[in-house]
Each structure stands twice: as structure tokens, then as C-alpha cells.
Amino acid sequence: MASRAASRRLARTYAAVNVGSFRISAMIMGETETGELQVLGSGHRASAGIKRGYVTDMGAAAYAIRDAVERAEKSANTPVRSVWIACAGAGLASHVVAVDIEIGGRRIEDEDVEQLLIQAQDMIQPDGRKVLHAQPAHYTLDGAHGIANPRGLHAERLGVDIHVMLADGAPVRNLTEAVQNAHLEVEGVVAAPLAAGHACLSPEERELGVALVEIGAEITNVAVFAGGMLLGLHAVPMGSADITDAIASSFGIRRSQAERLKCVAGSAIASPADNRELIPVNGPAEAGGEGAETGVPAGPMARGADDKNRIVRAELIAVVTQQLSVLTGEIGKALKVMGFAGSRAGQVVLTGGGAELAGMADFMQGALGQPVRLGRPPQLTGMPEAHHAPGFATLAGLCLYAAEDPVDIRAVGAGRGGATFAFTRETGLWALLTRLLRAVKEYF
């Protein structure tokens, strides 16, 4: 009864699922009446039915999503019926639409802002693609940028910069359907770079200019933020799984063994001692190793290994760094295309599960010639220490995005002809409906 009473003190509850190619993770976050965010529970499992951000097996993906959410529900002792999901593939694209209207020097009222946002709706041209987000980033008064709230100010012309995020429709529908087949409603689909940015980047970084590189298992998203908006985005169809595959291929071993070697002994930075260190290819539970009583069969003898199936660590690191050089080259090309290079280059923030490889930030900094730091989600109340890591940035960012609840211009205005109502999340009617829906979901 005590936990039930505590849960009722929460004003809102958010649930998120990050459907990755390596791992599917879920998180349940609560917001107290005072606005404090706390993690109620989380869970994750190996991915299934997902390849480079796309659903490739609907049944397997739905089962894995359901399993991850049930683990989070058990951890939080809280059931969920709807979730926010991240979209990492699906041909994500980002651009900015600028719109302005005549004010004539008078005071700007709510109706003027509403009219501006309604006019901006007509400027969105998806060209057959799905619009994930269409959000007002900031307003302009007579050409002056950076106005957060123009209401009550005077101007000749009022403008707004709208950040539009597009995706291919079919992959998004497949992802949404996989979640629905897991018996969950989809609260919203958020572009993974936006979610990760909410977790890893400060408002000042997003304003001044920063590049966010999210290295997943099979896809790396390179995003450039400036002026508070995501201005450019490029997806590189490579990730940390390609390093694993290169290790498995080079030494002729299983993927599971290659993944363990990468995580336990792999590094992006070489040292002289690597030439003297021998690493066992077989894991502790494999035959011939510690814990062999489990009956797990031994893997094949690695190419170039000694009679105890050990390899020289320097050889492992050589394979890792060779693959990383290819990935970093593609990241550098993407940053250059988006204008984030040379004199305009700045801070690069590295996140995603692939960023957890030892020495990754130092390697990237040397290869790109730009300052690089690791991006981690904030240490929220109740968050497991293991989730305060780059690999869980998008998941935590989804919950933070949901809590921030940004306005989407497609929700503004009810019609053209008679009275027009601004059904944003700030208006009374919308807020009332939202509260009623949340109450039904949480208590029934």
C-alpha cells in the first residue's frame, strides 16, 4: 500500500522504449508535483528483428519490445500502456523553415503568435515523407533572432524559425506497428538525435553550436545543433557491430567471442604493453576456461592464437583502430558537408553504446582534430549507475523530451473559417483533456 500511495503522489508518469539493433531498452520515469523527475524502473534485453534501425522481423521485434517493457514494469512495480519511442533510421532529415507576418508596430498578442504558427503549417512540405516534428525553435522581431517569447513586445514584423524533422513513412509505420503488436500505445515518435540531445547537451551548447555523434550498433547518427535547433543530420550505416564483425572475421571466431573481446580488452588507443599481453579468446564459461562446468562448448581456435587459444592484445587493437579509422572518416565527411569543419568546427559530443569503448573520445579527437567529450544522460534520482552511460542517453532523453512536452505547430489551430482555437498543450481545453487521459491511463 505504501508504494501505491507513493505512486499517486506523482503528477505524471512517462515510459520510453529505445529500439536499437543491439539492445532494446525501456524506462519508466515519474514527475512529482514539484516537477522533480525520478526513474521508477528500467529494463533491457538483446535486440531481435531489427537491422540498422529498421524492423526486419515484426514478430521478433514485438516480442523483444514487450519483454523489455515488462522488465521495466517489474522494476518500477508500475504498469504502462503507452510509450514514447525513438527513431534512429528511416532516412531521418532535418531542415528549418522561416516564416514572418506583418504586425505594424503594435503589441504582439496571443492571436498573433497563433496566426504565425498556422501560417507556418502551410510552409511545411514533406514531399511524401512523414513529419516527426515541426517545432518553433525561436522567434524573430524585425529580423532580430533569439526571442523566446514575443508576447507583449512591439514589432513591425514577427517571425519564427520552425525546426522540421522528416522520416520515411514505411519504416516509421513498421516501428510503430511493432510497438502496438507488443500491446502498447505509441505516445509519440521522436528522432533519436533529438532525444539524445536532450540528455547530453546543455541549452548553451545547442545555442552556440555543437555536433552530436551517436554511435549505435549498426548506425551512427551525426547531428549538428546551433541556434537551439538541430540544423543538420547525416546517418552513417556503420556502428560498433561492424567492429565486432571485423574482429570475428580477422581471428575466425564467433561473434559472441568477438563482442566479449571488444568490450573486455578492446581499446581505441594502443600502448607498448599491448605487445606483451595475451588475451584468452574463450570466455570464462566456455570449455577450458574458468566456469567450464556450465557445459558451454569452447569456441574455435583463433587465427594466430597460442596453444591456450590466446591472442596478442596489440593485434586485437589493430583491428579495432583500423575499423574505427573508416568510421571516423565517414563522420568527418558528414561534419564537413554540414559545415561543421575548419574555422566553423567546435565541440563534438560522442554518445551511444559504441562510445563506451575505452579511449574512444581520445581517438576521435585526434582523428577529427576537434575537441571531443563523452555525452552521458544526467544522473536522475532512481537511475541505475549502469544507465548513467552513453549507451542509455537516447532512452533517458526520450523521457526528458516527454516531460518537456515541446509544442508542435501541427497541433495549433482548429480551422480556417470561423473561430480558431489554439489547441496547444498550454491551453485550458487541451490541458484538461490531457489530464483526463493521463488519469484514466494511470488509475484504471
MOFENGI-V506076 format. One record per residue. N is the residue number from 1. RES is the residue in one small letter. PHI is phi as a letter, one per 40 degrees, with the letter a starting at -180 (* if undefined). OMEGA is omega in degrees with one decimal (999 if undefined). D_FIRST is the distance of its C-alpha to the first C-alpha in Angstrom with 1 decimal. Layout:
N/RES/PHI/OMEGA/D_FIRST, N/RES/PHI/OMEGA/D_FIRST
//
This chain:
1/m/*/-178.0/0.0, 2/a/c/-179.4/3.8, 3/s/c/178.6/5.5, 4/r/c/178.4/5.1, 5/a/c/-179.6/6.2, 6/a/c/-178.8/8.6, 7/s/c/179.8/9.9, 8/r/c/176.8/10.7, 9/r/c/176.3/12.8, 10/l/c/178.0/15.0, 11/a/c/-178.1/18.1, 12/r/a/175.4/19.0, 13/t/b/178.9/18.5, 14/y/b/175.9/21.6, 15/a/b/-177.2/22.4, 16/a/b/176.4/25.8, 17/v/b/174.5/28.0, 18/n/b/-175.8/31.2, 19/v/c/-178.8/33.5, 20/g/b/179.7/36.0, 21/s/c/179.2/38.9, 22/f/b/-173.7/37.7, 23/r/a/171.1/33.9, 24/i/b/-174.8/31.3, 25/s/b/-179.1/28.3, 26/a/b/179.1/25.1, 27/m/a/175.7/22.9, 28/i/b/-176.0/19.8, 29/m/b/177.6/19.9, 30/g/b/175.7/18.0, 31/e/b/-178.4/19.8, 32/t/c/179.9/18.4, 33/e/c/177.9/19.8, 34/t/c/177.1/22.3, 35/g/g/179.2/23.5, 36/e/c/178.7/22.4, 37/l/c/178.2/22.0, 38/q/a/178.8/19.8, 39/v/c/-179.4/19.7, 40/l/c/-179.6/16.4, 41/g/a/179.4/18.1, 42/s/a/178.4/21.6, 43/g/a/177.2/23.7, 44/h/a/179.4/27.4, 45/r/a/178.5/30.0, 46/a/c/-178.9/33.8, 47/s/c/176.2/35.2, 48/a/a/177.0/36.9, 49/g/g/-178.7/39.1, 50/i/b/177.9/39.7, 51/k/b/-180.0/43.1, 52/r/f/175.4/44.0, 53/g/g/-178.2/41.2, 54/y/b/174.7/42.1, 55/v/c/179.7/40.5, 56/t/b/177.4/42.9, 57/d/a/-173.2/41.0, 58/m/c/-177.5/38.6, 59/g/c/-179.3/37.0, 60/a/c/-180.0/36.5, 61/a/c/-179.8/35.1, 62/a/c/179.6/32.6, 63/y/c/-178.8/31.4, 64/a/c/177.8/31.1, 65/i/c/-179.9/29.2, 66/r/c/-179.5/26.7, 67/d/c/-179.8/26.3, 68/a/c/-179.6/25.8, 69/v/c/179.1/23.2, 70/e/c/176.4/21.2, 71/r/c/177.5/21.4, 72/a/c/178.6/20.0, 73/e/c/179.0/17.2, 74/k/c/179.0/16.3, 75/s/c/-177.1/16.7, 76/a/c/-172.5/14.5, 77/n/f/-176.9/11.9, 78/t/a/176.7/13.0, 79/p/c/175.7/15.7, 80/v/b/179.8/18.8, 81/r/b/179.2/21.6, 82/s/b/-175.7/24.2, 83/v/b/167.9/25.6, 84/w/c/-178.7/28.4, 85/i/b/179.6/31.1, 86/a/b/177.5/34.0, 87/c/b/-177.2/37.6, 88/a/b/-179.6/39.9, 89/g/b/173.4/42.9, 90/a/g/175.8/44.3, 91/g/g/-178.1/47.2, 92/l/d/176.9/45.3, 93/a/a/-175.8/47.7, 94/s/b/171.3/47.3, 95/h/a/-176.6/49.7, 96/v/b/177.5/50.0, 97/v/b/178.9/51.3, 98/a/b/-179.0/52.9, 99/v/b/173.0/53.4, 100/d/a/179.6/54.8, 101/i/b/179.2/55.9, 102/e/c/178.0/58.4, 103/i/b/176.9/57.1, 104/g/g/175.3/60.5, 105/g/g/-178.0/59.5, 106/r/c/179.2/57.2, 107/r/c/-179.7/53.6, 108/i/c/-179.4/51.1, 109/e/b/177.4/48.6, 110/d/d/-178.6/45.5, 111/e/c/178.6/47.7, 112/d/c/178.5/49.9, 113/v/c/178.6/47.1, 114/e/c/179.0/45.9, 115/q/c/179.2/49.5, 116/l/c/-177.8/49.9, 117/l/c/176.0/46.8, 118/i/c/177.5/47.9, 119/q/c/179.2/51.3, 120/a/c/178.6/49.7, 121/q/d/-179.0/48.2, 122/d/c/-178.0/51.8, 123/m/c/179.9/52.6, 124/i/c/-179.7/50.1, 125/q/b/-175.9/52.1, 126/p/c/179.8/50.0, 127/d/f/176.7/53.1, 128/g/g/-179.7/51.2, 129/r/c/-179.2/48.3, 130/k/c/175.9/44.6, 131/v/c/176.7/43.5, 132/l/c/-178.0/40.2, 133/h/a/170.7/40.3, 134/a/a/-167.9/42.6, 135/q/b/173.7/41.5, 136/p/c/-178.5/43.4, 137/a/c/174.4/43.8, 138/h/a/-176.3/45.8, 139/y/b/175.8/48.4, 140/t/b/175.0/52.0, 141/l/b/-178.8/54.2, 142/d/f/176.7/57.9, 143/g/g/179.2/57.4, 144/a/c/-173.9/55.4, 145/h/c/171.2/52.3, 146/g/g/179.2/48.9, 147/i/c/-178.3/47.9, 148/a/c/-178.8/44.1, 149/n/a/-175.5/44.1, 150/p/c/-175.5/47.6, 151/r/c/179.0/46.6, 152/g/g/179.0/48.7, 153/l/c/178.9/51.3, 154/h/b/179.2/54.9, 155/a/a/172.0/56.6, 156/e/c/179.0/59.4, 157/r/b/177.6/57.3, 158/l/b/179.5/53.6, 159/g/b/178.1/52.5, 160/v/a/172.6/49.5, 161/d/b/-178.5/49.0, 162/i/b/175.5/46.8, 163/h/c/-178.1/45.3, 164/v/b/177.1/45.5, 165/m/b/-177.6/44.0, 166/l/b/175.7/45.4, 167/a/a/174.2/44.7, 168/d/c/-173.0/46.3, 169/g/c/-173.8/44.8, 170/a/c/178.8/44.8, 171/p/c/178.1/42.9, 172/v/c/177.6/40.2, 173/r/c/177.8/39.9, 174/n/c/178.8/39.7, 175/l/c/179.1/36.8, 176/t/c/-179.0/35.0, 177/e/c/177.7/35.7, 178/a/c/177.5/34.4, 179/v/c/179.2/31.0, 180/q/c/177.4/31.1, 181/n/c/173.9/32.0, 182/a/c/177.2/28.9, 183/h/g/178.3/27.1, 184/l/b/172.9/26.2, 185/e/c/178.2/27.6, 186/v/c/179.4/29.6, 187/e/c/179.6/28.7, 188/g/a/176.1/31.8, 189/v/b/-175.6/34.3, 190/v/b/175.1/35.2, 191/a/c/-175.8/38.3, 192/a/d/178.8/37.3, 193/p/c/177.0/39.6, 194/l/c/179.6/38.0, 195/a/c/179.8/34.5, 196/a/c/178.2/35.9, 197/g/c/177.8/37.8, 198/h/c/-177.3/34.6, 199/a/c/-168.0/33.2, 200/c/b/-172.3/36.5, 201/l/b/175.5/38.8, 202/s/c/175.6/38.9, 203/p/d/179.9/40.1, 204/e/c/177.7/43.3, 205/e/c/-179.6/44.0, 206/r/c/-179.7/43.5, 207/e/c/-174.6/45.9, 208/l/c/-179.5/48.6, 209/g/h/-178.0/48.7, 210/v/a/174.6/47.0, 211/a/b/178.4/47.0, 212/l/b/-179.6/43.8, 213/v/b/-178.0/44.5, 214/e/b/-177.1/41.7, 215/i/c/175.6/42.7, 216/g/c/-179.0/40.8, 217/a/c/-173.3/41.7, 218/e/b/178.8/44.3, 219/i/a/177.4/44.7, 220/t/b/178.2/45.1, 221/n/c/178.0/44.6, 222/v/b/-176.4/46.8, 223/a/b/177.8/45.9, 224/v/b/177.8/47.7, 225/f/b/172.1/46.0, 226/a/a/-179.3/48.0, 227/g/g/179.5/47.9, 228/g/g/-175.1/44.1, 229/m/b/169.8/44.6, 230/l/c/-172.1/44.8, 231/l/c/-178.0/48.6, 232/g/a/-176.9/49.4, 233/l/a/176.8/47.9, 234/h/a/179.8/49.4, 235/a/b/176.2/47.9, 236/v/b/-176.9/49.6, 237/p/c/177.7/49.1, 238/m/a/178.2/48.7, 239/g/a/-175.5/45.9, 240/s/c/178.3/44.8, 241/a/c/177.7/45.1, 242/d/c/174.4/48.8, 243/i/c/177.7/49.0, 244/t/d/-179.3/47.4, 245/d/c/179.1/49.9, 246/a/c/177.9/52.8, 247/i/c/-179.6/51.9, 248/a/c/-179.0/51.6, 249/s/c/-176.7/54.9, 250/s/c/-176.0/56.8, 251/f/b/178.5/56.0, 252/g/g/-177.9/55.8, 253/i/b/-179.8/52.3, 254/r/c/176.4/49.1, 255/r/c/-178.8/46.7, 256/s/c/177.9/43.9, 257/q/c/179.4/46.3, 258/a/c/178.8/47.4, 259/e/c/179.2/43.9, 260/r/c/178.6/43.2, 261/l/c/-180.0/46.5, 262/k/c/-175.6/45.8, 263/c/c/-174.3/42.5, 264/v/c/-172.8/43.4, 265/a/b/-177.7/47.1, 266/g/c/178.0/47.8, 267/s/a/176.3/48.7, 268/a/c/-178.5/50.4, 269/i/b/179.8/52.5, 270/a/c/175.6/55.1, 271/s/a/-178.8/56.4, 272/p/d/-177.7/59.5, 273/a/c/-177.5/57.4, 274/d/c/-178.3/56.2, 275/n/c/-178.2/59.6, 276/r/b/-174.9/59.2, 277/e/c/177.4/55.6, 278/l/b/-176.7/55.1, 279/i/b/176.6/51.8, 280/p/c/179.1/50.8, 281/v/c/178.3/50.4, 282/n/c/177.5/48.4, 283/g/c/-177.7/44.8, 284/p/d/-175.3/43.4, 285/a/c/-177.6/42.4, 286/e/c/-177.3/45.7, 287/a/d/-179.2/48.5, 288/g/g/-179.7/50.6, 289/g/b/178.3/47.8, 290/e/c/-178.9/45.2, 291/g/g/-176.2/42.7, 292/a/c/-179.3/45.3, 293/e/c/178.0/44.0, 294/t/c/177.4/41.5, 295/g/g/177.4/44.5, 296/v/c/-177.1/44.3, 297/p/c/178.5/48.0, 298/a/c/177.1/49.8, 299/g/c/179.8/50.6, 300/p/c/173.9/54.2, 301/m/c/-178.8/56.4, 302/a/c/177.4/56.1, 303/r/c/179.8/59.3, 304/g/g/-178.2/61.0, 305/a/c/175.4/58.8, 306/d/c/-175.7/60.2, 307/d/c/175.9/60.2, 308/k/b/179.5/56.6, 309/n/f/176.0/55.5, 310/r/b/178.2/55.0, 311/i/b/177.8/55.9, 312/v/c/-176.2/57.0, 313/r/c/-180.0/54.3, 314/a/c/179.6/56.9, 315/e/c/176.6/57.5, 316/l/c/-177.2/53.8, 317/i/c/177.3/53.6, 318/a/c/178.0/56.8, 319/v/c/-179.6/55.2, 320/v/c/-175.9/52.1, 321/t/c/177.0/54.1, 322/q/c/179.1/56.6, 323/q/c/178.6/53.8, 324/l/c/178.8/52.2, 325/s/c/177.4/55.6, 326/v/c/-179.5/55.7, 327/l/c/-179.3/52.2, 328/t/c/176.5/53.0, 329/g/c/178.6/56.3, 330/e/c/177.3/54.5, 331/i/c/178.7/52.0, 332/g/c/177.3/55.0, 333/k/c/-179.5/56.8, 334/a/c/179.7/53.8, 335/l/c/179.8/53.5, 336/k/c/178.2/57.3, 337/v/c/-178.8/57.2, 338/m/c/175.6/54.5, 339/g/g/-178.7/56.6, 340/f/b/-177.6/54.4, 341/a/a/178.9/57.2, 342/g/g/-178.4/60.2, 343/s/c/-178.9/60.3, 344/r/c/179.9/57.2, 345/a/c/179.0/55.1, 346/g/a/-177.4/52.2, 347/q/c/172.1/48.9, 348/v/b/178.8/47.5, 349/v/b/-174.4/43.8, 350/l/b/-179.7/43.0, 351/t/a/-174.7/39.7, 352/g/g/-177.6/38.4, 353/g/d/180.0/38.0, 354/g/c/180.0/41.8, 355/a/c/-177.2/41.8, 356/e/c/175.7/40.1, 357/l/c/-177.9/43.4, 358/a/d/176.3/44.9, 359/g/g/-174.9/47.5, 360/m/c/-178.4/46.9, 361/a/c/179.2/46.9, 362/d/c/179.4/50.2, 363/f/c/-178.3/51.8, 364/m/c/-179.6/51.0, 365/q/c/178.6/52.2, 366/g/c/-177.1/55.5, 367/a/c/-177.1/55.9, 368/l/c/-176.4/55.1, 369/g/g/179.6/56.7, 370/q/b/177.2/53.8, 371/p/c/-177.6/51.1, 372/v/b/173.9/48.0, 373/r/b/175.5/44.5, 374/l/c/177.7/41.4, 375/g/b/179.8/38.7, 376/r/b/174.4/35.0, 377/p/c/177.8/31.8, 378/p/c/179.6/30.5, 379/q/c/-177.9/28.1, 380/l/c/176.7/24.9, 381/t/d/177.6/21.7, 382/g/g/-179.5/19.9, 383/m/c/176.5/23.0, 384/p/c/-178.8/24.2, 385/e/d/-178.7/27.6, 386/a/c/-179.1/29.2, 387/h/c/173.9/28.4, 388/h/c/-173.1/30.2, 389/a/a/-178.6/33.4, 390/p/d/-177.4/35.9, 391/g/c/-179.5/34.8, 392/f/b/-178.0/31.4, 393/a/c/-178.7/32.9, 394/t/c/179.9/33.1, 395/l/c/178.5/29.5, 396/a/c/179.3/28.2, 397/g/c/176.7/30.9, 398/l/c/179.3/29.7, 399/c/c/178.8/26.3, 400/l/c/177.0/28.3, 401/y/c/179.7/30.7, 402/a/c/-179.8/28.0, 403/a/c/178.8/26.6, 404/e/c/174.5/30.2, 405/d/f/-176.1/30.8, 406/p/c/-179.4/34.6, 407/v/c/173.7/36.8, 408/d/b/-173.3/38.8, 409/i/c/179.0/42.1, 410/r/c/178.3/41.9, 411/a/c/-176.6/39.2, 412/v/c/174.6/41.6, 413/g/g/-178.6/43.8, 414/a/b/-177.9/43.7, 415/g/i/-178.2/47.5, 416/r/b/-170.8/51.0, 417/g/c/-174.6/52.8, 418/g/c/-177.8/51.3, 419/a/c/180.0/48.4, 420/t/b/-179.8/46.4, 421/f/b/178.7/42.7, 422/a/c/-179.9/41.0, 423/f/c/173.3/37.9, 424/t/c/-179.1/36.6, 425/r/c/-178.6/33.0, 426/e/c/-174.7/34.1, 427/t/c/-174.0/35.3, 428/g/c/-176.5/33.4, 429/l/c/179.5/33.5, 430/w/c/-179.1/32.5, 431/a/c/179.6/29.6, 432/l/c/179.1/28.4, 433/l/c/180.0/28.7, 434/t/c/179.9/26.9, 435/r/c/179.5/23.9, 436/l/c/179.3/23.8, 437/l/c/-179.8/24.0, 438/r/c/179.3/21.2, 439/a/c/178.8/18.9, 440/v/c/-178.6/19.9, 441/k/c/-173.1/19.3, 442/e/c/-171.2/15.9, 443/y/b/177.2/14.3, 444/f/b/999/16.5
//
